[in-house]
């Protein structure tokens, strides 16, 4: 499902003394199958954009195109259930949304609420619990007997059980240690590829944005400041610092190294392996000259 935001504006508590402009003139195009990362400092409008992607918020100006559905400020929206089925959101700390007595019932709740039979919902739960890296035995356990990381995986399985076309991730690794963060993000990327999903990641982790995203969108003061592929976005770290953002550690190291060597590498490296290869090429050229 292709998604587009066209001149979208949103005001919280519009037409009241407490009105606050959150985003304005936001234009984004998210083709089906893209992995997009939204980055920006706190309060830049990332989460507000995110909530427009399944009509949790309706624009006060402009429109959001979700496949063949247009959500606009100019009309009263009805029957948004189908939109919310196709666009699944994993919020921060999704494990806080668990509530049922068994893992199986928790995963089945969403699809059954949308009319899926109990048998089909249980089939989905059995497959998805494996997809998110948990053994099938946990299905009959209480979710509250599990570790925090396991609970998060169960909550993610509950979102995937709706069989969305689009997966929206709002800081999905918040509170996890480095190993847990890597495991969860690798899982999302694998599911993104295997299930042919469009994935939109809101994150403060520049490493995750660089590693997984096809395209990065920088939000600043409620507007889209810049879009581009990770290499082009991180090729100008000074600009990102001006916007209150950081750059991946490997990019920092490369620029420090270039300063010491007084020599530029051919490209901005986004991983240790890329940096190692670039330095080897530089050394080989130096030895042959």
C-alpha positions as CSV (number, residue, x, y, z in Angstrom):
1,X,0.0,0.0,0.0
2,X,1.4,3.3,-1.1
3,X,1.2,6.2,1.4
4,X,1.4,10.0,0.8
5,X,1.1,13.0,3.0
6,X,0.1,16.1,1.0
7,X,0.5,19.5,2.6
8,X,-0.5,18.1,6.0
9,X,-1.0,20.4,8.9
10,X,-2.1,19.4,12.4
11,X,-3.1,21.6,15.4
12,X,-3.7,20.1,18.8
13,X,-6.8,21.5,20.5
14,X,-7.6,23.5,17.4
15,X,-9.9,26.6,17.8
16,X,-9.3,26.8,21.6
17,X,-7.1,29.1,23.6
18,X,-4.7,26.1,23.9
19,X,-4.3,25.6,20.2
20,X,-0.8,24.4,19.2
21,X,0.6,23.9,15.8
22,X,2.4,20.5,15.7
23,X,3.2,20.0,12.0
24,X,2.7,22.1,8.9
25,X,3.1,21.6,5.1
26,X,4.3,18.0,5.5
27,X,4.8,16.3,2.2
28,X,5.9,12.7,2.2
29,X,5.7,9.8,-0.3
30,X,6.2,6.3,1.0
31,X,6.0,3.7,-1.8
32,X,4.9,0.2,-0.9
33,X,7.9,-1.9,0.4
34,X,10.0,1.0,1.6
35,X,11.7,1.1,4.9
36,X,11.7,4.8,6.0
37,X,13.1,6.3,9.2
38,X,11.9,9.5,10.7
39,X,14.4,11.3,12.8
40,X,14.4,14.6,14.6
41,X,14.8,16.2,18.0
42,X,12.1,15.8,20.7
43,X,9.1,17.9,19.7
44,X,10.0,18.0,16.0
45,X,6.7,16.4,15.0
46,X,7.7,12.8,14.3
47,X,5.0,11.1,16.5
48,X,2.4,13.4,15.2
49,X,3.2,12.4,11.6
50,X,3.1,8.7,12.7
51,X,-0.4,9.0,14.2
52,X,-1.7,10.3,10.8
53,X,-0.6,7.1,9.1
54,X,-3.5,5.1,10.5
55,X,-5.9,7.9,11.1
56,X,-5.4,8.2,14.8
57,X,-5.2,11.9,14.0
58,X,-7.0,13.6,11.1
59,X,-5.3,16.5,9.4
60,X,-6.5,20.0,10.2
61,X,-5.3,20.9,6.7
62,X,-4.1,18.8,3.7
63,X,-4.8,15.1,3.2
64,X,-3.3,11.6,3.8
65,X,-3.6,9.1,1.0
66,X,-3.5,5.5,2.3
67,X,-3.7,3.2,-0.7
68,X,-7.1,4.0,-2.3
69,X,-8.4,5.8,0.8
70,X,-8.1,9.6,1.3
71,X,-8.2,11.0,4.8
72,X,-8.7,14.8,4.6
73,X,-9.5,17.7,6.7
74,X,-12.5,18.7,4.6
75,X,-14.8,15.7,5.4
76,X,-16.1,13.7,8.3
77,X,-14.3,10.4,8.3
78,X,-16.2,7.2,8.9
79,X,-15.4,3.5,9.0
80,X,-11.7,3.9,9.8
81,X,-11.5,0.3,11.0
82,X,-10.2,-1.0,7.7
83,X,-7.4,1.6,7.7
84,X,-6.3,0.6,11.2
85,X,-6.2,-3.0,10.1
86,X,-3.9,-2.3,7.2
87,X,-1.5,0.0,9.2
88,X,-0.2,-1.5,12.4
89,X,1.5,0.6,15.0
90,X,4.0,-0.6,17.5
91,X,4.2,2.1,20.2
92,X,6.9,2.6,22.7
93,X,6.8,-0.1,25.4
94,X,4.1,-2.1,23.6
95,X,4.2,-4.7,26.3
96,X,2.2,-2.2,28.5
97,X,-0.8,-3.0,26.1
98,X,-0.9,-6.7,27.1
99,X,-4.0,-7.6,29.1
100,X,-5.3,-11.1,28.4
101,X,-4.8,-14.3,30.5
102,X,-2.7,-16.1,28.0
103,X,-0.3,-15.1,25.2
104,X,-2.5,-16.9,22.7
105,X,-5.6,-15.0,23.7
106,X,-3.7,-11.7,23.6
107,X,-2.4,-12.3,20.1
108,X,-5.9,-13.5,18.9
109,X,-7.8,-10.5,20.3
110,X,-7.1,-8.1,17.5
111,X,-7.8,-10.3,14.5
112,X,-11.0,-11.8,16.1
113,X,-12.2,-8.2,16.8
114,X,-11.9,-7.6,13.1
115,X,-14.0,-10.7,12.2
116,X,-11.3,-13.4,11.8
117,X,-12.4,-16.8,13.0
118,X,-11.0,-18.2,16.3
119,X,-9.4,-21.1,14.4
120,X,-7.6,-18.7,11.9
121,X,-6.6,-16.4,14.7
122,X,-5.0,-19.3,16.6
123,X,-3.2,-20.4,13.4
124,X,-1.8,-16.9,13.1
125,X,-0.7,-16.9,16.7
126,X,1.1,-20.2,16.4
127,X,3.1,-18.9,13.3
128,X,3.7,-15.4,14.6
129,X,5.1,-16.5,18.0
130,X,7.8,-18.4,16.0
131,X,8.3,-15.4,13.7
132,X,9.1,-13.1,16.6
133,X,11.6,-15.6,18.0
134,X,9.6,-17.3,20.9
135,X,8.9,-21.0,21.4
136,X,5.3,-22.2,20.8
137,X,5.0,-23.3,24.4
138,X,4.6,-19.6,25.6
139,X,1.2,-19.4,23.9
140,X,-0.5,-21.0,26.9
141,X,1.4,-18.9,29.5
142,X,0.3,-15.7,31.0
143,X,2.1,-12.8,29.3
144,X,2.9,-11.4,32.7
145,X,5.0,-14.5,33.5
146,X,7.4,-13.6,30.7
147,X,10.5,-11.4,30.7
148,X,10.2,-7.8,29.5
149,X,11.9,-8.7,26.2
150,X,9.5,-11.6,25.7
151,X,6.5,-9.5,26.5
152,X,7.6,-7.0,23.9
153,X,7.8,-9.8,21.3
154,X,4.3,-11.0,22.2
155,X,2.9,-7.5,21.8
156,X,4.6,-7.2,18.4
157,X,3.1,-10.5,17.4
158,X,-0.3,-9.1,18.3
159,X,0.2,-6.2,15.9
160,X,1.4,-8.6,13.1
161,X,-1.6,-10.8,13.7
162,X,-3.7,-8.2,12.0
163,X,-1.7,-8.9,8.8
164,X,-1.0,-5.2,8.2
165,X,0.5,-3.9,4.9
166,X,2.3,-1.2,6.8
167,X,4.2,-1.5,10.0
168,X,4.8,1.8,12.0
169,X,7.4,1.6,14.7
170,X,7.5,4.4,17.4
171,X,10.9,4.0,19.2
172,X,10.3,0.2,19.4
173,X,13.7,-0.5,21.2
174,X,13.1,2.0,24.0
175,X,14.5,0.7,27.3
176,X,16.4,-2.2,25.8
177,X,20.1,-2.9,26.2
178,X,22.3,-2.9,23.1
179,X,21.9,-6.6,22.4
180,X,18.2,-6.5,22.9
181,X,17.9,-3.5,20.6
182,X,19.9,-5.2,17.8
183,X,17.8,-8.4,18.1
184,X,14.5,-6.6,17.9
185,X,15.6,-4.4,15.0
186,X,17.0,-7.3,13.1
187,X,13.7,-9.1,13.7
188,X,11.7,-6.1,12.3
189,X,14.0,-6.0,9.2
190,X,13.6,-9.7,8.6
191,X,9.8,-9.4,8.8
192,X,9.9,-6.3,6.6
193,X,11.6,-8.4,3.9
194,X,9.8,-11.7,4.4
195,X,6.3,-10.3,4.5
196,X,6.8,-7.5,2.0
197,X,5.8,-4.8,4.4
198,X,6.2,-1.0,4.2
199,X,8.0,0.0,7.4
200,X,8.2,3.4,9.0
201,X,10.5,3.8,12.0
202,X,10.5,6.7,14.3
203,X,13.8,6.6,16.2
204,X,16.5,8.6,18.0
205,X,19.1,6.0,17.1
206,X,21.1,7.2,14.2
207,X,22.8,3.7,14.0
208,X,19.4,2.1,13.4
209,X,18.4,4.7,10.8
210,X,21.7,4.2,9.0
211,X,21.6,0.4,9.1
212,X,18.0,-0.4,8.1
213,X,16.4,2.5,6.3
214,X,16.1,3.0,2.5
215,X,15.2,6.6,3.1
216,X,15.6,9.0,6.0
217,X,13.3,11.9,6.7
218,X,14.5,14.7,9.0
219,X,11.8,16.5,10.9
220,X,12.5,20.0,12.4
221,X,10.0,22.3,14.1
222,X,7.1,20.4,12.6
223,X,8.3,20.4,9.1
224,X,10.2,18.1,6.8
225,X,13.7,19.5,6.7
226,X,15.4,17.0,4.4
227,X,14.9,13.6,2.9
228,X,17.5,11.3,1.3
229,X,19.2,7.9,1.5
230,X,21.3,7.3,4.7
231,X,24.6,8.0,3.0
232,X,23.6,11.4,1.7
233,X,21.9,12.3,5.0
234,X,24.9,11.4,7.1
235,X,27.5,12.9,4.7
236,X,27.1,16.3,6.3
237,X,27.3,15.8,10.1
238,X,27.8,19.5,10.8
239,X,24.3,20.2,9.4
240,X,22.8,17.4,11.5
241,X,24.4,18.8,14.7
242,X,22.9,22.2,13.9
243,X,19.5,20.5,13.9
244,X,20.2,19.0,17.3
245,X,20.8,15.5,15.9
246,X,23.8,13.1,16.2
247,X,25.4,10.9,13.6
248,X,26.3,7.2,13.8
249,X,29.5,6.4,15.8
250,X,31.2,5.0,12.7
251,X,30.6,8.3,10.8
252,X,32.1,10.3,13.8
253,X,35.1,8.0,13.8
254,X,35.6,8.4,10.0
255,X,35.5,12.2,10.2
256,X,38.0,12.2,13.1
257,X,40.3,9.9,11.1
258,X,40.0,12.0,8.0
259,X,41.0,15.0,10.0
260,X,44.1,13.2,11.4
261,X,45.1,11.9,8.0
262,X,44.3,15.1,6.3
263,X,42.7,13.0,3.6
264,X,39.1,12.3,2.6
265,X,37.7,8.8,2.0
266,X,35.7,8.2,-1.2
267,X,32.4,7.9,0.6
268,X,30.7,8.2,4.0
269,X,30.8,4.8,5.6
270,X,27.8,3.5,7.5
271,X,29.3,0.4,9.0
272,X,32.6,-0.8,10.5
273,X,33.0,-3.2,7.5
274,X,32.6,-0.4,5.0
275,X,35.1,1.8,6.9
276,X,37.6,-1.1,7.0
277,X,37.3,-1.7,3.3
278,X,37.7,2.0,2.5
279,X,40.8,2.2,4.6
280,X,42.2,-0.9,3.0
281,X,41.6,0.7,-0.5
282,X,43.3,3.9,0.7
283,X,46.3,2.0,2.0
284,X,46.6,-0.1,-1.2
285,X,46.5,3.1,-3.4
286,X,49.1,4.6,-1.2
287,X,51.4,1.6,-1.5
288,X,51.0,1.5,-5.2
289,X,51.7,5.2,-5.9
